[in-house]
Each structure stands twice: as structure tokens, then as C-alpha cells.
Amino acid sequence: MAVSRKPDGESPPDRISARGEGSPPVQVEERSDPAPETPKRPPYKNPRLIPLFAIVLIAAIFGLRYYLHARQFETTDDAYIEGHVVQISPRVAGHVSEVRVTDNQQVHQGDLLVALDPRDFEVRLAQARAAEASANGRLKQAETQLPVARANLGQAQADVQVAETTASLRETDLKRLQALGELVSQQQLDQATSAAETSRAQLSSARKKAAAAQAQVANAESQIQTAQAEVHQAAVAIQQAELELTYTKIFAPEEGRVTRKSVEPGNYVQPGQALLAIVPPQVWVVANFKETQLTHMRPGQPAEVLVDAYPGKVFKGHVDSIQAGSGARFSLLPPENATGNFVKVVQRFPVKIVFDQPPDTFLAPGMSVRPDVRVR
């Protein structure tokens, strides 16, 4: 049996059956060489894995940025714009005659805001001035009585000296007659005794009149002091009436915007009643940081403030101060940790952040902000 050989470069022939030509053909399995294997691609070149790698890369970049930012900055969403709110109230009671401002109007220091009816206060001022004139008249009257009282005192003192001299002379005459004894008649002795007693009575009366004159002088001086006090009191009453008259016009104490206006012409207002409020342009940020965020926070550290009303705009500032106590400690009902069951809660401390420059946009108390304080 002859078998053909495969020549070089040709495909192998089918196997020929050894039974001869008359035998049915026997199918022989064709044999083929194995195909070369395709080389595997790196994972990063696999089209199906490229989006996954991109997501992982972006997440890593953002994660790194967040880590670096969180390491250098402290931030909180519990923050807002704060500012002074000046309440405008009247000092005297009266009817409102005029209101010069409207809601949200910009006013300057010294602008007239509200005017009250001044007629009642003008009448009080006139009464005070009349009382001052009356007090001045009483003062002049008291001042004129003082010289008269002093003159009466001088006359009384002179009468006392005359009475003393007369009494001394009568006493001397009586003693002389008593020394003569029987050489003097009883009638002469009785006359001398009567004259001495009369002079003593006149001296006593003169001294009493002098004391009364001295009292009149003191009374005149006290009346002058009383009248001077009344004049001073009347002058003070005039000043008070003039002040109350000026209080009928309410002026702006400082520059700002009018808010919460609740007064209208014709209203009757009382002292201390809130009429409106003025919000000055000076504002700052109050950020309530957790106590765990205050480890490296110090006054003077720079800060960036993002205001919800102005997305994308960054305001530069710095830490001004940290409140000496948590917000809960100064609440209406502060917690009492020594009573009941204690549950530890992370406390928040208000931190005041001021702007480096006055903001060039409208910022009002109550706006929500997010500050970032650089602590490292």
C-alpha cells in the first residue's frame, strides 16, 4: 500500500483507504493547525474599564483636595450675617403729626424721621417761663426786705446800748441814796428804786427787740435762699420743657436703612414704644463652630465668606473674637448637666468674623453664609 507524502507548503491529503478501489470511501478527519492567540490588552486600554478608571481618578483628585482643604480650613453652615439694629422710640407721649420715611429707605444721621404734635409742649414751656418770672419777683422782694431787717436790727442794738447805760445810771443813783441812809428821805429812795427797776425792764425789752430784729434778718436771708432755689427750680423746669419740646422731633441717630416701620400719622405713641428700626451698613459674620473645630482657631486668622445670596462671590475677612461661652450656656434655659441623665452633646461657640473691607454688595443681618477659616 502506497501512501502519498505531504509536500512542503501544501495541505495534507486525505487519507486513502487500504481496501482498494471498490471499497466505500472512508472519511478521514481533517487536521488543521491551531490559530495564534491574540495578545491581551492592559486594563487601562480596555474601553469598558476606561470610564471606571476616570471615575476613580476624579474621586481621588477631589478626595485629595477635600483632605488638604479640611486639614487647613475649618468651615460650617451654621453661620449668618449679623449687624446692629437701632430701635427708634419716642421719649415723650403725644400724637404723631408727620412721618418722613418709608420702609427700606436709606437715611443719614440727623435726618428727621417722625414729628409729634408740639402744641402741648409749647404750653408747658410757657408755663415754666412764667413760673421763672414769678420766682425772680419773689427773690427781688426778699432781697429788698433784707436791708430793712438789718436796719431794724441796728436800731434795736442801739436801743439796747441806751437802755444799758440808763439802767447802769439808775443802779448807781440807787446805791448812792442807799449809802446816805437817814440823810435821804423815803420818797427819794422810793423814786430811785422805781427808776432803777424801770430801767432794768426797758433794758430787757430792748434786748428782746434786738433778738427779734436778729431773727427778722435771719428770716430775710432764708427767704432770699428760698427764692433763689425757686428761681433755680424754675430754670430747670424751663430746660426740661425745652427738652421735651425738642423730643417732639425724632431724628436718625446714625446712617442706615429703615426697617420694621410701624408708625403712621395720627397715632398716639408712648415713651419707649417701638416706631421703627434703623440697620447701619456695618455688618459682620457670626459663625457657630463646633467645639472640636476650635483647636487651632485664633483671632486674626484669615477667612473666606461665601454668601448664599451671591453664589461664586468670595468675601475676605478674618477672625475677630471667639465668644467666652457656648451658645447653649447663654440661652433662656441653660442646660444643667448636674441634674438628670447626662447626654454629651457637641457644643457650638459663636465666632465673630469681620470683613477686611466694607462689602460692595448689599448684606443684611440674617443672611446665610458659609465661612472658611484658615487655621493652618
RAQUI-V843905 format. One record per pair of residues at least 6 apart in sequence whose ideal C-beta (glycine too) atoms are under 8 Angstrom apart, sorted by sequence separation. I is the first residue (numbers start at 1). J is the second residue. If there is no record, write none. Layout:
i=I j=J
i=I j=J
This chain:
i=6 j=12
i=17 j=23
i=43 j=49
i=44 j=50
i=101 j=107
i=107 j=113
i=263 j=269
i=269 j=275
i=307 j=313
i=328 j=334
i=6 j=13
i=19 j=26
i=177 j=184
i=306 j=313
i=328 j=335
i=17 j=25
i=289 j=297
i=306 j=314
i=307 j=315
i=4 j=13
i=17 j=26
i=44 j=53
i=305 j=314
i=306 j=315
i=43 j=53
i=101 j=111
i=304 j=314
i=305 j=315
i=15 j=26
i=100 j=111
i=177 j=188
i=178 j=189
i=304 j=315
i=305 j=316
i=4 j=16
i=100 j=112
i=101 j=113
i=177 j=189
i=262 j=274
i=263 j=275
i=304 j=316
i=305 j=317
i=3 j=16
i=15 j=28
i=100 j=113
i=101 j=114
i=262 j=275
i=263 j=276
i=303 j=316
i=304 j=317
i=14 j=28
i=99 j=113
i=100 j=114
i=260 j=274
i=261 j=275
i=262 j=276
i=302 j=316
i=303 j=317
i=99 j=114
i=100 j=115
i=174 j=189
i=177 j=192
i=261 j=276
i=302 j=317
i=303 j=318
i=14 j=30
i=98 j=114
i=99 j=115
i=260 j=276
i=302 j=318
i=303 j=319
i=1 j=18
i=98 j=115
i=259 j=276
i=260 j=277
i=301 j=318
i=96 j=114
i=97 j=115
i=174 j=192
i=258 j=276
i=259 j=277
i=285 j=303
i=300 j=318
i=301 j=319
i=353 j=371
i=12 j=31
i=96 j=115
i=97 j=116
i=173 j=192
i=174 j=193
i=258 j=277
i=259 j=278
i=300 j=319
i=328 j=347
i=96 j=116
i=97 j=117
i=258 j=278
i=259 j=279
i=285 j=305
i=299 j=319
i=327 j=347
i=328 j=348
i=353 j=373
i=95 j=116
i=96 j=117
i=174 j=195
i=257 j=278
i=298 j=319
i=299 j=320
i=326 j=347
i=327 j=348
i=94 j=116
i=95 j=117
i=170 j=192
i=173 j=195
i=174 j=196
i=256 j=278
i=257 j=279
i=297 j=319
i=299 j=321
i=326 j=348
i=327 j=349
i=351 j=373
i=94 j=117
i=173 j=196
i=256 j=279
i=299 j=322
i=326 j=349
i=327 j=350
i=90 j=114
i=92 j=116
i=254 j=278
i=256 j=280
i=325 j=349
i=88 j=113
i=170 j=195
i=171 j=196
i=250 j=275
i=253 j=278
i=255 j=280
i=256 j=281
i=297 j=322
i=88 j=114
i=90 j=116
i=94 j=120
i=170 j=196
i=252 j=278
i=254 j=280
i=255 j=281
i=323 j=349
i=94 j=121
i=322 j=349
i=323 j=350
i=170 j=198
i=171 j=199
i=294 j=322
i=322 j=350
i=323 j=351
i=92 j=121
i=167 j=196
i=170 j=199
i=322 j=351
i=323 j=352
i=169 j=199
i=170 j=200
i=321 j=351
i=322 j=352
i=321 j=352
i=167 j=199
i=285 j=317
i=319 j=351
i=320 j=352
i=166 j=199
i=167 j=200
i=319 j=352
i=320 j=353
i=319 j=353
i=320 j=354
i=167 j=202
i=291 j=326
i=318 j=353
i=163 j=199
i=166 j=202
i=167 j=203
i=284 j=320
i=317 j=353
i=318 j=354
i=166 j=203
i=317 j=354
i=317 j=355
i=318 j=356
i=163 j=202
i=164 j=203
i=288 j=327
i=316 j=355
i=317 j=356
i=163 j=203
i=315 j=355
i=316 j=356
i=316 j=357
i=163 j=205
i=164 j=206
i=160 j=203
i=163 j=206
i=162 j=206
i=163 j=207
i=315 j=359
i=160 j=206
i=159 j=206
i=160 j=207
i=305 j=353
i=313 j=361
i=160 j=209
i=156 j=206
i=159 j=209
i=160 j=210
i=303 j=353
i=305 j=355
i=159 j=210
i=310 j=361
i=156 j=209
i=157 j=210
i=156 j=210
i=292 j=346
i=297 j=351
i=317 j=371
i=319 j=373
i=291 j=346
i=294 j=349
i=156 j=212
i=157 j=213
i=290 j=346
i=291 j=347
i=307 j=363
i=153 j=210
i=156 j=213
i=290 j=347
i=291 j=348
i=294 j=351
i=155 j=213
i=156 j=214
i=290 j=348
i=291 j=349
i=309 j=367
i=289 j=348
i=308 j=367
i=153 j=213
i=288 j=348
i=289 j=349
i=307 j=367
i=308 j=368
i=152 j=213
i=153 j=214
i=288 j=349
i=307 j=368
i=308 j=369
i=288 j=350
i=289 j=351
i=307 j=369
i=308 j=370
i=153 j=216
i=287 j=350
i=288 j=351
i=306 j=369
i=149 j=213
i=152 j=216
i=153 j=217
i=286 j=350
i=287 j=351
i=305 j=369
i=306 j=370
i=152 j=217
i=286 j=351
i=305 j=370
i=306 j=371
i=286 j=352
i=287 j=353
i=305 j=371
i=306 j=372
i=149 j=216
i=150 j=217
i=285 j=352
i=286 j=353
i=304 j=371
i=305 j=372
i=149 j=217
i=284 j=352
i=285 j=353
i=303 j=371
i=304 j=372
i=284 j=353
i=285 j=354
i=303 j=372
i=149 j=219
i=150 j=220
i=284 j=354
i=285 j=355
i=303 j=373
i=304 j=374
i=146 j=217
i=149 j=220
i=284 j=355
i=302 j=373
i=303 j=374
i=148 j=220
i=283 j=355
i=301 j=373
i=302 j=374
i=301 j=374
i=146 j=220
i=301 j=375
i=145 j=220
i=146 j=221
i=282 j=358
i=283 j=359
i=297 j=373
i=281 j=358
i=298 j=375
i=142 j=220
i=145 j=223
i=146 j=224
i=297 j=375
i=296 j=375
i=283 j=363
i=295 j=375
i=296 j=376
i=142 j=223
i=143 j=224
i=283 j=364
i=142 j=224
i=283 j=365
i=287 j=369
i=142 j=226
i=143 j=227
i=285 j=369
i=287 j=371
i=139 j=224
i=142 j=227
i=279 j=364
i=141 j=227
i=279 j=365
i=285 j=371
i=287 j=373
i=139 j=227
i=138 j=227
i=139 j=228
i=139 j=230
i=135 j=227
i=138 j=230
i=139 j=231
i=135 j=230
i=136 j=231
i=135 j=231
i=135 j=233
i=136 j=234
i=132 j=231
i=135 j=234
i=134 j=234
i=132 j=234
i=131 j=234
i=132 j=235
i=132 j=237
i=128 j=234
i=131 j=237
i=132 j=238
i=128 j=237
i=129 j=238
i=128 j=238
i=128 j=240
i=125 j=238
i=128 j=241
i=127 j=241
i=125 j=241
i=124 j=241
i=125 j=242
i=121 j=241
i=124 j=244
i=125 j=245
i=124 j=245
i=121 j=244
i=122 j=245
i=121 j=245
i=121 j=247
i=118 j=245
i=121 j=248
i=118 j=248
i=116 j=247
i=117 j=248
i=116 j=248
i=115 j=248
i=116 j=249
i=115 j=249
i=116 j=250
i=114 j=249
i=115 j=250
i=114 j=250
i=112 j=249
i=113 j=250
i=112 j=250
i=113 j=251
i=112 j=251
i=113 j=252
i=111 j=251
i=112 j=252
i=110 j=251
i=111 j=252
i=110 j=252
i=109 j=252
i=108 j=252
i=109 j=253
i=107 j=252
i=109 j=254
i=113 j=258
i=109 j=255
i=108 j=255
i=107 j=255
i=106 j=255
i=107 j=256
i=114 j=263
i=106 j=256
i=107 j=257
i=106 j=257
i=107 j=258
i=92 j=244
i=105 j=257
i=106 j=258
i=91 j=244
i=104 j=257
i=105 j=258
i=116 j=269
i=94 j=248
i=104 j=258
i=92 j=247
i=103 j=258
i=104 j=259
i=91 j=247
i=92 j=248
i=102 j=258
i=103 j=259
i=90 j=247
i=101 j=258
i=103 j=261
i=102 j=261
i=90 j=250
i=101 j=261
i=114 j=275
i=88 j=250
i=99 j=261
i=113 j=275
i=114 j=276
i=113 j=276
i=88 j=252
i=99 j=263
i=88 j=253
i=99 j=264
i=99 j=265
i=86 j=253
i=96 j=263
i=98 j=265
i=86 j=254
i=96 j=264
i=97 j=265
i=96 j=265
i=86 j=256
i=96 j=266
i=95 j=266
i=96 j=267
i=107 j=278
i=95 j=267
i=96 j=268
i=95 j=268
i=96 j=269
i=85 j=259
i=94 j=268
i=95 j=269
i=93 j=268
i=94 j=269
i=101 j=276
i=93 j=269
i=93 j=270
i=93 j=271
i=90 j=269
i=92 j=271
i=90 j=270
i=91 j=271
i=90 j=271
i=89 j=271
i=90 j=272
i=89 j=272
i=90 j=273
i=89 j=273
i=89 j=274
i=90 j=275
i=88 j=274
i=89 j=275
i=87 j=274
i=88 j=275
i=88 j=276
i=88 j=277
i=87 j=277
i=88 j=278
i=86 j=277
i=85 j=277
i=86 j=278
i=85 j=278
i=86 j=279
i=85 j=279
i=86 j=280
i=84 j=279
i=83 j=279
i=84 j=280
i=83 j=280
i=84 j=282
i=83 j=282
i=83 j=283
i=82 j=283
i=83 j=284
i=81 j=283
i=82 j=284
i=81 j=284
i=82 j=285
i=81 j=285
i=82 j=286
i=80 j=285
i=79 j=285
i=80 j=286
i=79 j=286
i=79 j=287
i=78 j=287
i=79 j=288
i=78 j=288
i=76 j=287
i=78 j=289
i=76 j=288
i=76 j=289
i=76 j=290
i=74 j=289
i=76 j=293
i=74 j=293
i=74 j=296
i=74 j=297
i=81 j=307
i=78 j=348
i=85 j=365
i=83 j=364
i=81 j=363
i=83 j=365
i=81 j=364
i=82 j=365
i=81 j=365
i=80 j=365
i=81 j=366
i=80 j=366
i=81 j=367
i=80 j=367
i=80 j=368
i=81 j=369
i=79 j=368
i=80 j=369
i=79 j=369
i=77 j=368
i=79 j=370
i=79 j=371
i=77 j=370
i=76 j=370
i=75 j=370
i=76 j=371
i=75 j=371
i=75 j=372
i=74 j=372
i=75 j=373
i=73 j=372
i=74 j=373
i=73 j=373
i=73 j=374
i=74 j=375
i=72 j=374
i=73 j=375
i=69 j=372
i=72 j=375
i=72 j=376
i=71 j=376
